[in-house]
Amino acid sequence: MANVVVVGSQWGDEGKGKIVDWLSERADLVVRFQGGHNAGHTLVVDGAVYKLSLLPSGVVRPGKLGVIGNGVVIDPHALVAEIGRLRDQGVEISPANLRIADNATLILSLHRDLDALREDAANTGTKIGTTRRGIGPAYEDKVGRRAIRVMDLANPDSLRAKIERLLTHHNALLRGLNRDEIKVDAIFDELMAVAGDLLPYRETVWRLLDTARREGKRILFEGAQGTLLDIDHGTYPFVTSSNTVAGQAAAGSGIGPGALNFVLGITKAYTTRVGEGPFPTEQQNEIGRFLGEKGHEFGTVTGRERRCGWFDAALVRQAVCANGISGIALTKLDVLDGLEELKICTGYRIDGEIIDHLPASQGQQARVEPIYETLPGWNEPTVGARTWNDLPAQAIKYVRHVEELIGAPVTMLSTSPERDDTILVEDPFHD
């Protein structure tokens, strides 16, 4: 059986929720492999709306096993609250349908506080646009080898010593910021308050996935954010604190890369991003407002308004390469309905030179000028189209041209938030 990795091919917010929900119905396990609770999916199942942040999409469907991998940083209080919200909506969450990697890193209150302190202290030009949820500082502690992990909650006797080691670092930072130091007991009590809620879900995830793979079960790997927010391959430093590309599905869950059979890149038919950083095709004008209003471009978790612009084929072409994308799911085509003409960025001009990719340098990223092709729009609606024959001819031409420019085929085409309003070209879970 094929195992599928779903990644965002732009700056996130590409509409992964609907596609992941469609795929999760056919998967046996759904695995989150990176990120924290700063990104979210909105799922609509049988008329019910679920807003997920940390929990894998599969948990809302009976008979599916959701898995939070070791590549995720977990705010235990946020996770407990999210489980509670779903239970209030009638979704049963238990170890029967949710497992958490015992070696996943925990986000603590001190991480959230440090996140906010740094962002508030930054100058306008150096603000990252963080969600202030502690994700970045938690990843710092992970690579600094001082993190508290899920498994540590099971050993209170040794936990205090680990907290002391962590606070040696954080209290030095707080002294430098003229802030009160944190007591070991404060963090210990904070963790013990949720230990009983989390520990029943802990699992040796790499072994669980290996067993599932050998049994021929279908595994869906669900990423958060988008490729251009990757800590290595994104628009650094205006990125998230983890690897968001498809290769992280292996490292963030403990399964070998040879078990990843199909990489599906979720791609919006235009471009958006949240927060600070470069955005070559951004439209701070009537077009940008049109896309934002018609596309309802507000963050699922934060409610932040998204910046909007034309489709950037050069960026998506980079994402296809960095992820080894097998095919894309093109979303929100219907938002473009009614525009007289459409523009697609095919490359950039910088310092008099034409280039076909966004350079890694922050200074160069800020100076690039997009090179556009102009295509005619269409007047007929694409909303609700479920076959190619339902689409206007110009819409089909737009989609085909996107395929040519990015070097990857359209595997799925989404024409509304409704899960059935989807044109399936190739089944990612091909046998």
PyMOL commands that set and color helices and strands:
alter all, ss='L'
color gray80, all
select helices_A, chain A and resi 16-24+57-60+76-88+109-121+124-126+135-143+150-154+156-176+184-201+205-214+227-229+248-251+257-259+286-294+313-323+333-336+362-367+388-390+393-406
alter helices_A, ss='H'
color red, helices_A
select strands_A, chain A and resi 4-8+29-32+41-45+48-52+65-68+73-74+98-101+105-106+202-203+219-222+262-268+271-273+307-309+311-312+327-331+341-350+353-355+369-376+410-414+422-424
alter strands_A, ss='S'
color yellow, strands_A
deselect
rebuild
show_as cartoon
